[in-house]
Amino acid sequence: MRLVTSIAVFALIACSPSAPAPGHSASNAASTEAQVDATTAPTNAPAEFEAAGGNVGCDYVPAGGTDTYTTPDGGPQLICDRVEPVYVRFTLSARGAATKIDHVGDASCCSGDMLTAGAHWTGGPFACQVTEDGVACTNAERRGFTLSRTGATAN
């Protein structure tokens, strides 16, 4: 009889769900799972990415700016730099044409996630398509720029 009781207790323990780890409740586990499943970055946080090859990099600045930078119009801004053959920068606001800056005083490209050719990036009102050559980005009005090793044009 002891053998049957021991087997029953062992089976009950083996099949019972485990307790949450110390400091983790069931609601914390559900919250963590929801964060993992989220695929859209918040529009109120800065972000950086590089196009394949590392020659082009972009910084997304949310509306209101950051602790160290305020956008000219207070809205969101996309800033993309090309390193070679000549350093150049484009800035793009939510509305209006892109601005090309040929003489960049604070050359600081590139960091962030490396996106491969064919990747699509979105942040706030901006969308960028990464190509083998560089990146093409637009704003909510579908105005923007193309930036690559062979060219830097607003459209």
Secondary structure, 3 states (H helix, E strand, C coil): CHHHHHHHHHHHHHHCCCCCCCCCCHHHHHHHHHHHHCCCCCCCCCEEEEECCCCEEEEEECCCCCCCCCCCCCCCEEEEEECCCCCEEEEEECCCCCEEECCCCCCCCCCCEEECCCCEEEECCEEEEECCCEEEEECCCCCEEEEECCCEEEC
